[in-house]
């Protein structure tokens, strides 16, 4: 083993150590792209100067490495090499393009690949240890680094503070990062979990840290056996057996303690901390669109045995989360979020039509996907803790953007709603735009044919796709009433 190390030239080893791992991986992925048919790899700058810039300039200029990488990519594309992508389907035998391929060709040149925007940067993975953003594990959230990167691109072209809108606000990363720049931000969020996370950010701006610290210190004298005899976790059918008996008992004792906290803001943050550790202390793990169950739950699961690893005691998990809260509260920026952000709790399908025109400069959002992902199942523990019963869950699922096979069409409701607003002509334009999408018509025909051949996992998939894209057509139509930069 040592002889192998000695055989590597010293100069080459030194050069590898200096090269940033992210850029090294990006180069490797770019080289692979050259071998793909109908693809042209984006040439990346490979000088040591470029590598050094990736390390030094973000810190010096307060910009993210991903944003700087975009500049480097633009420099490398001065020769204007067109970037092509393989179409997902072959062309028809007669050589003519179908509507889906025509649509793809129309927008192909607008697609840009930035190899540094890895999964860690674009997803919640980048937020797990970031102050404030780590308060709640919300897998669908933007990472702060991604939002900063996108705002960097816009900020270079704007000479004034902007007003940002996120109609699917989630836990509010787009809002918090906008307010950190002194911009205004408005978010719309329907899921109670996201709404409470946003409320926690407002409370964090104004809570008195010393009062929070004293309440945390008082937790040391709590008798964890002193559970409320009349309290049990308000389970849904899907959440039964999610906790060990001792976990629910300690949770009950903690909530008794929380109820006695006099300060309303401190009391809310202690309650929110309990919500944020539910998955951690449970027998479940969020996995795709379902809860994955640990074998210790006692459920008859069948299939492969799942072990999520060590499950901490509730008292351990809640103290750790509250300590995180306290550390982060010491890093507050003087209440910028409360001054610059506004949150509307509700569905953007009903809230967007009420917003005035030309109020926003920029929209940054990530809507749910058309992939049967059911937020009411994934966040069942948190929704139950917030007081949602079975009927509430069914109503919430129907009100959310149609992304499950259980969703029913909202077209009649929306048509009536626009009539009450005196905006029938706007609704007619939305219907006309949706009905004129030939590419979507093709997809729906293919799906219905597959349903007739019993090839779909669920016969409601064609309805799901139609409902989803009609609602998204309404969202996009409403967003275009505000000017874009």
C-alpha positions, 0 to 999 in steps of 0.5 A, spaced: 500 500 500 505 504 501 509 503 495 503 504 491 502 511 494 510 512 493 509 511 485 504 516 484 508 523 482 508 528 487 506 534 482 500 530 480 497 529 486 498 536 489 494 538 483 489 534 484 488 536 491 487 543 489 482 542 484 475 543 487 471 537 488 465 540 485 468 542 479 472 536 478 465 532 478 462 537 473 468 536 468 467 529 468 459 529 467 461 534 461 465 529 458 460 524 458 455 528 455 460 528 448 458 521 447 451 521 447 447 522 441 444 529 439 448 532 445 453 537 445 457 537 452 458 544 454 466 546 455 468 548 462 474 552 463 479 548 466 485 553 468 487 553 475 485 560 475 478 558 474 479 553 479 481 558 484 476 563 482 471 558 484 474 557 491 476 565 492 471 569 489 464 567 492 467 569 499 470 575 497 463 577 493 458 574 498 456 570 492 455 562 491 459 558 488 453 555 483 452 563 481 459 564 479 459 557 476 454 560 471 459 566 469 464 561 468 459 557 463 457 563 460 464 565 458 466 558 456 460 558 451 462 565 447 463 560 441 455 559 441 455 552 440 448 549 440 446 545 446 442 539 443 438 534 448 435 527 445 428 527 445 424 522 449 421 519 443 422 517 436 419 521 430 414 518 427 415 513 421 413 519 416 418 524 418 413 529 421 414 532 428 408 530 433 405 536 437 410 534 443 416 534 439 414 540 436 413 543 443 420 541 445 423 543 439 420 550 440 423 551 447 430 546 446 434 552 446 432 555 452 434 549 456 441 550 460 444 545 464 449 548 470 453 541 472 454 545 479 447 545 481 447 538 484 442 534 488 445 537 494 444 544 492 437 544 489 434 540 495 433 540 502 439 536 503 443 543 503 439 546 509 440 540 514 445 544 518 443 551 516 441 556 521 433 556 521 432 552 515 434 546 519 428 547 524 423 543 520 425 537 515 421 539 509 424 535 503 420 539 498 424 545 500 429 549 496 435 550 499 438 557 501 444 556 496 439 555 490 435 561 491 441 565 492 444 563 486 437 564 482 437 571 486 444 573 484 442 572 476 436 577 477 440 582 482 445 583 476 440 586 472 436 589 477 437 596 479 432 596 485 429 592 490 424 587 488 417 584 490 418 576 489 412 572 489 412 564 491 405 561 490 407 555 493 411 557 498 412 551 502 417 553 508 418 560 505 426 559 503 424 564 497 421 569 501 426 569 507 432 569 502 428 575 498 427 579 505 435 578 507 436 582 500 431 587 503 426 585 497 419 584 499 416 577 498 409 574 498 408 567 499 401 563 498 401 556 502 396 551 503 399 546 507 398 547 515 405 544 516 408 549 511 404 555 514 406 553 521 413 553 519 413 560 516 409 562 522 415 560 526 420 564 522 415 570 524 415 569 531 423 568 531 424 575 529 420 578 535 421 573 541 425 575 547 431 570 547 432 571 554 425 568 556 426 562 551 432 561 554 429 561 561 423 556 559 429 551 556 432 551 562 426 550 566 425 544 562 431 540 566 426 540 572 421 537 568 418 530 571 417 526 564 413 521 567 408 527 569 403 525 563 397 528 562 392 522 563 387 525 558 392 526 552 393 521 547 396 523 540 390 524 535 392 519 530 389 518 524 388 511 521 395 512 517 399 514 523 397 508 528 403 505 532 407 510 529 410 511 536 412 507 542 408 508 548 414 511 552 414 516 546 407 519 547 408 519 554 414 523 554 410 528 549 404 528 553 409 531 559 412 536 555 406 539 552 403 539 559 410 543 560 409 547 554 401 549 556 404 553 562 409 557 559 406 564 559 409 568 553 405 566 547 411 567 542 416 562 546 410 557 547 409 557 540 416 555 538 416 550 544 410 547 540 413 547 533 419 544 536 415 538 538 412 538 531 418 538 528 421 532 531 415 527 530 418 523 524 425 523 528 422 520 534 417 515 530 417 508 527 416 512 520 421 515 515 418 519 509 420 515 503 417 518 496 409 519 497 409 514 503 411 513 510 416 507 511 415 503 517 420 500 521 419 493 524 419 495 531 412 499 530 409 492 530 405 493 524 404 487 519 408 490 513 410 484 509 416 484 504 423 487 506 424 488 513 426 496 514 430 498 520 431 506 520 436 505 526 437 508 532 430 512 534 432 517 540 427 518 546 423 524 545 426 528 551 433 527 548 430 529 541 426 535 543 432 538 547 436 538 541 431 541 537 430 547 542 438 548 543 438 549 535 433 554 536 436 558 541 443 558 537 439 560 531 436 565 535 442 569 537 444 569 529 437 574 528 438 579 523 434 584 526 427 582 524 428 583 516 423 577 515 417 580 519 418 587 515 419 585 508 415 578 508 407 577 507 404 570 507 397 568 505 394 561 508 390 558 502 390 555 495 393 559 490 388 557 485 383 561 489 388 567 492 392 568 485 385 571 482 384 576 487 391 579 487 392 586 483 395 586 477 403 588 476 404 588 484 410 583 483 417 583 479 419 576 480 416 569 481 420 564 484 416 557 485 416 550 485 409 547 484 407 540 486 409 535 480 404 531 476 407 524 480 401 522 485 405 525 490 400 525 496 402 530 501 397 529 506 400 522 507 407 524 507 406 529 512 400 525 516 404 525 523 404 533 522 397 534 520 394 529 525 398 533 531 396 540 528 389 537 529 386 535 522 382 529 522 380 524 517 375 529 514 380 534 514 385 530 510 380 528 505 378 536 504 385 538 504 387 533 499 382 535 494 383 543 495 391 542 494 393 542 486 391 536 483 397 531 484 393 524 486 388 520 483 383 521 488 383 528 486 376 530 482 376 536 477 375 543 480 373 546 473 366 547 475 368 550 482 373 555 479 368 557 473 363 559 479 369 563 483 371 567 477 364 569 476 363 571 483 369 576 482 366 578 475 372 575 471 368 570 467 373 573 461 379 571 464 376 564 466 374 563 458 381 565 456 384 560 461 380 554 458 381 556 451 389 556 453 388 549 456 384 546 450 389 549 445 395 545 448 395 540 442 401 536 446 397 535 452 391 532 448 396 527 445 398 525 452 391 524 454 389 520 448 395 515 449 394 515 456 386 513 455 388 508 450 393 505 455 387 505 460 383 501 455 388 496 454 389 495 462 396 498 462 395 503 467 397 502 475 390 506 476 385 508 471 384 515 474 391 517 471 388 520 465 384 524 469 389 526 474 394 529 468 388 533 465 386 536 472 393 537 474 395 541 467 388 545 467 390 547 474 397 549 472 394 553 466 390 557 471 396 558 475 401 560 469 395 565 466 394 568 473 402 569 474 403 572 467 398 578 470 405 581 473 411 583 469 417 579 469 424 581 469 
